């Protein structure tokens, strides 16, 4: 057995009256089951299987529990997704402000990309805005999706639409809206490197504190469930499902 630190984000820290706890366990599921037995308030948060209920998410050592390669853990982060958690409806004005903040950081760093590549779907608008602010004319796109294999809960990213823009020996800025798990950005970077760019830098408007990949440039860190202006319809449909 080893000591595993469990951190609580969002309203959970207020409900439990603490931000973290240490539990001795063989793995992350056993740790969560022990935690569940410590408080009746967690009966709706953690399933009897040791996995989080649909309204909550778990990251194990910075990795989404659904793709964690081992049951072993040093740190578990438990937080609400939407229901009972913080939902942030972003305005176009906020997107413009955060895009400007990212562009300012890029300019201040001295990095000037030859090409900006946006990750579909969420990254295309930020990519266009940042490219315009930097004065970069060449903008390309790639699409990365997360799929779930039959009978598996492990999500894996795959390339759905390739890059058509030539980036060979060019400085590339890869842009997405948010770095949540970080899987999408990691796959996109690996893909771009096969096209022999001179350099690849990454930028997102927002970063989640539990991400496994922190981009080179970002405007803000947030725990909230972000609803972007271009995703309002999808959010409404999911909420009414």
C-alpha positions as CSV (number, residue, x, y, z in Angstrom):
1,X,0.0,0.0,0.0
2,X,1.0,3.6,-0.6
3,X,-0.2,7.0,0.4
4,X,-2.4,8.6,-2.2
5,X,-3.4,12.3,-2.1
6,X,-6.9,13.0,-3.2
7,X,-7.6,16.7,-4.2
8,X,-11.1,18.1,-4.3
9,X,-12.0,20.9,-6.8
10,X,-15.1,23.0,-7.3
11,X,-17.9,22.8,-4.7
12,X,-16.5,19.5,-3.4
13,X,-13.9,21.2,-1.3
14,X,-16.7,23.3,0.3
15,X,-19.0,20.4,0.9
16,X,-16.2,18.3,2.5
17,X,-14.6,21.2,4.3
18,X,-11.1,20.4,3.0
19,X,-9.2,20.6,-0.2
20,X,-7.3,17.3,0.0
21,X,-6.9,14.1,2.0
22,X,-4.3,11.3,2.1
23,X,-5.5,7.7,2.0
24,X,-3.5,4.5,2.0
25,X,-4.5,2.2,-0.8
26,X,-3.3,-0.2,-3.5
27,X,-4.6,1.9,-6.4
28,X,-6.9,4.8,-7.3
29,X,-10.1,2.8,-7.3
30,X,-9.5,1.4,-3.8
31,X,-8.6,4.9,-2.6
32,X,-11.9,6.3,-4.0
33,X,-13.9,3.5,-2.4
34,X,-12.3,4.2,0.9
35,X,-13.1,7.8,0.5
36,X,-16.7,7.0,-0.4
37,X,-17.0,5.1,2.9
38,X,-15.8,8.1,4.9
39,X,-18.7,10.3,4.0
40,X,-22.4,9.8,3.1
41,X,-22.1,13.0,1.0
42,X,-19.9,11.1,-1.5
43,X,-22.4,8.4,-2.2
44,X,-23.6,10.3,-5.3
45,X,-20.1,11.3,-6.3
46,X,-18.3,7.9,-6.4
47,X,-19.9,4.8,-7.8
48,X,-19.8,1.4,-5.9
49,X,-17.3,0.4,-8.6
50,X,-14.9,3.1,-7.4
51,X,-15.3,5.2,-10.6
52,X,-16.8,8.7,-10.5
53,X,-20.6,9.1,-11.1
54,X,-21.5,10.7,-14.5
55,X,-21.6,14.2,-13.0
56,X,-18.0,14.0,-11.9
57,X,-14.5,13.4,-13.3
58,X,-11.3,11.9,-11.9
59,X,-7.7,12.5,-13.1
60,X,-5.1,10.1,-11.9
61,X,-1.6,11.6,-11.8
62,X,-2.7,14.2,-14.3
63,X,-4.4,11.7,-16.7
64,X,-8.1,11.1,-17.3
65,X,-8.9,7.9,-15.3
66,X,-10.4,6.3,-18.5
67,X,-7.0,6.2,-20.1
68,X,-4.8,5.7,-17.1
69,X,-2.4,2.9,-17.9
70,X,-2.1,1.7,-14.3
71,X,-4.2,1.5,-11.2
72,X,-1.3,2.9,-9.2
73,X,-1.5,6.6,-8.2
74,X,0.3,9.3,-6.3
75,X,-2.4,11.9,-6.7
76,X,-6.1,11.8,-7.6
77,X,-8.1,14.9,-8.5
78,X,-11.9,14.7,-8.1
79,X,-14.1,17.4,-9.5
80,X,-17.6,18.1,-10.8
81,X,-18.2,18.2,-14.6
82,X,-21.4,20.1,-15.1
83,X,-24.2,19.2,-12.8
84,X,-23.5,20.8,-9.4
85,X,-20.3,22.3,-10.8
86,X,-19.4,25.6,-12.3
87,X,-20.6,26.2,-15.9
88,X,-19.1,29.3,-17.6
89,X,-20.9,30.6,-20.7
90,X,-18.2,32.5,-22.6
91,X,-19.1,35.6,-24.6
92,X,-17.5,36.7,-27.9
93,X,-16.0,39.6,-26.0
94,X,-14.3,37.2,-23.6
95,X,-12.9,35.2,-26.6
96,X,-11.6,38.4,-28.1
97,X,-9.9,39.4,-24.9
98,X,-8.3,36.1,-24.2
99,X,-7.2,35.8,-27.9
100,X,-5.5,39.2,-27.5
101,X,-3.8,38.1,-24.3
102,X,-2.4,35.0,-26.0
103,X,-1.2,37.0,-29.0
104,X,0.5,39.5,-26.6
105,X,2.3,36.7,-24.8
106,X,3.5,35.3,-28.1
107,X,4.8,38.7,-29.3
108,X,6.5,39.3,-26.0
109,X,8.3,36.0,-26.2
110,X,9.8,36.9,-29.6
111,X,8.3,33.9,-31.4
112,X,6.8,34.7,-34.8
113,X,5.1,31.8,-36.5
114,X,5.1,31.3,-40.3
115,X,2.0,29.2,-40.1
116,X,-0.9,28.9,-37.6
117,X,-2.7,25.6,-37.4
118,X,-6.1,25.3,-35.6
119,X,-7.4,22.1,-34.2
120,X,-11.0,21.5,-35.4
121,X,-13.5,22.2,-34.2
122,X,-12.9,24.4,-31.1
123,X,-9.5,25.7,-32.1
124,X,-10.4,27.2,-35.5
125,X,-11.9,30.4,-34.2
126,X,-9.0,31.1,-31.8
127,X,-6.5,30.2,-34.5
128,X,-8.0,32.8,-36.9
129,X,-8.2,35.5,-34.2
130,X,-4.6,34.9,-33.0
131,X,-3.3,34.7,-36.6
132,X,-4.9,38.0,-37.4
133,X,-3.5,39.7,-34.4
134,X,0.0,38.3,-35.2
135,X,-0.3,39.3,-38.9
136,X,0.1,35.6,-40.1
137,X,-1.7,34.9,-43.4
138,X,-1.2,31.1,-43.6
139,X,-3.7,29.3,-41.5
140,X,-4.4,25.6,-41.7
141,X,-6.5,23.0,-39.8
142,X,-6.4,19.5,-38.6
143,X,-9.1,17.5,-36.8
144,X,-8.4,15.2,-33.9
145,X,-11.2,13.2,-32.3
146,X,-11.4,11.0,-29.2
147,X,-12.9,7.6,-29.8
148,X,-14.0,4.9,-27.5
149,X,-13.5,1.3,-28.6
150,X,-16.4,-1.1,-28.1
151,X,-16.7,-2.5,-24.6
152,X,-13.9,-0.1,-23.4
153,X,-14.0,3.1,-21.4
154,X,-10.6,4.1,-22.6
155,X,-10.7,7.1,-24.9
156,X,-8.0,7.4,-27.5
157,X,-7.3,10.3,-29.9
158,X,-7.2,9.8,-33.6
159,X,-6.6,12.0,-36.6
160,X,-9.8,12.6,-38.6
161,X,-8.8,15.3,-41.0
162,X,-5.1,15.8,-42.0
163,X,-3.2,19.0,-42.6
164,X,-3.2,20.2,-46.2
165,X,-1.0,23.2,-45.6
166,X,2.8,22.8,-46.2
167,X,4.7,23.4,-42.9
168,X,8.0,21.9,-43.9
169,X,10.9,23.9,-42.4
170,X,8.4,26.5,-41.1
171,X,7.7,27.8,-37.6
172,X,4.2,26.5,-36.6
173,X,1.8,27.8,-33.9
174,X,-0.7,25.0,-33.0
175,X,-3.9,26.5,-31.5
176,X,-6.8,25.0,-29.6
177,X,-9.5,26.5,-27.4
178,X,-8.6,24.7,-24.2
179,X,-6.1,22.1,-22.9
180,X,-8.3,19.8,-20.8
181,X,-6.8,16.3,-20.7
182,X,-4.0,17.4,-23.2
183,X,-4.4,14.3,-25.3
184,X,-5.6,16.2,-28.4
185,X,-2.6,18.6,-28.3
186,X,-0.1,15.7,-27.8
187,X,-1.4,13.8,-30.8
188,X,-1.5,16.9,-33.0
189,X,2.1,17.8,-32.1
190,X,3.3,14.3,-32.9
191,X,1.5,14.4,-36.2
192,X,2.9,17.8,-37.1
193,X,6.5,16.7,-36.4
194,X,6.2,14.1,-39.1
195,X,5.8,17.1,-41.6
196,X,9.3,18.4,-40.7
197,X,8.5,21.8,-39.3
198,X,11.3,24.0,-38.1
199,X,9.6,24.5,-34.8
200,X,6.2,23.9,-33.2
201,X,4.8,26.0,-30.4
202,X,1.3,25.6,-28.8
203,X,-1.3,28.0,-27.6
204,X,-4.8,27.7,-26.1
205,X,-7.2,30.3,-24.7
206,X,-7.7,28.3,-21.5
207,X,-6.0,25.6,-19.5
208,X,-7.5,23.2,-16.9
209,X,-5.4,22.7,-13.8
210,X,-5.4,18.9,-14.3
211,X,-4.2,18.8,-17.9
212,X,-1.3,16.5,-18.7
213,X,-0.1,19.1,-21.3
214,X,0.5,22.7,-20.6
215,X,0.8,24.8,-23.8
216,X,3.6,27.3,-24.4
217,X,1.0,30.2,-24.4
218,X,-2.4,30.5,-22.7
219,X,-4.5,33.3,-21.3
220,X,-6.2,31.7,-18.2
221,X,-6.4,28.6,-16.0
222,X,-9.9,27.6,-15.0
223,X,-11.7,24.7,-13.3
224,X,-15.0,25.6,-14.9
225,X,-16.9,23.7,-17.5
226,X,-16.4,26.1,-20.5
227,X,-19.2,26.7,-23.0
228,X,-17.8,28.6,-26.0
229,X,-20.0,30.8,-28.2
230,X,-19.6,28.2,-31.0
231,X,-20.8,25.4,-28.8
232,X,-24.0,26.8,-27.2
233,X,-26.2,24.6,-29.3
234,X,-24.3,21.4,-28.4
235,X,-24.4,22.4,-24.7
236,X,-28.2,22.9,-24.8
237,X,-28.7,19.6,-26.5
238,X,-26.5,17.8,-23.9
239,X,-28.3,19.5,-21.0
240,X,-31.7,18.4,-22.3
241,X,-30.7,14.9,-23.1
